[in-house]
């Protein structure tokens, strides 16, 4: 009776309406950027473009994909994401597994947990962070963008709590069969933790892809900037003195606004493609029924 009541239906309709409005607020600016990138120079400059391209053209994308600097920055970001995500996921798994054990199994567990939690609450500051990277010889290399943030303690805490929620009987059965912790980790814990691992992977990929500040201060040359750093310096803080002579003719057909919109859309496109593949793992009850009574 309660589920079919008028008040319940009104509540659900209001919730649906609210979620639709929030979704539109997130989606419409992105649709506008896409429309601008596909519009002509005159239409974009005069402000005629709203949510649909005016005088449809792909000239902005043709111009962007011919720019060596943009393609180089795009490759640096792809390389950073591949290296950073692989290393980050490996270290997160290897850290979360022992920290998820009880004190009787890992006696020093509490001390290690508080050690990592302390790094969340307190940091050394920007200058010590930079000097550490400098004196380890990582400046101006791809590893300067990967190694300093390889261990995200927040992700470790998420994963170790998920590990602690898995049935202990599964691990005990593995030990009875003569296997060890290494087999337990990769044969039991990791396969059953796909939802948590997918969530952490998504956080890691988005974090590496969107990071721009570290690329600016850790790279000595703009050729080694990741895409986000390139967009920050070359689009938001654009310096027209850096425009090459061969680009002058292209700028007649491609305005600064349409070129910016095209680069922003290309920069966001990989995350839009990746998310649907990870979304299917966001579900509950992955271990339901795995332990028989």
Secondary structure as UniProt FT lines:
FT   TURN            3..4
FT   HELIX           6..37
FT   HELIX           41..45
FT   TURN            46..47
FT   HELIX           59..64
FT   TURN            65..66
FT   HELIX           68..99
FT   TURN            103..105
FT   TURN            107..108
FT   HELIX           109..121
FT   HELIX           126..135
FT   TURN            136..137
FT   TURN            139..140
FT   HELIX           142..144
FT   TURN            145..146
FT   TURN            148..149
FT   HELIX           153..164
FT   HELIX           168..176
FT   TURN            177..178
FT   HELIX           181..184
FT   HELIX           185..189
FT   HELIX           190..192
FT   HELIX           194..210
FT   HELIX           213..218
FT   HELIX           222..224
FT   HELIX           227..231
FT   HELIX           232..236
FT   HELIX           240..242
FT   HELIX           245..247
FT   HELIX           248..253
FT   HELIX           256..279
FT   TURN            280..281
FT   TURN            286..289
//
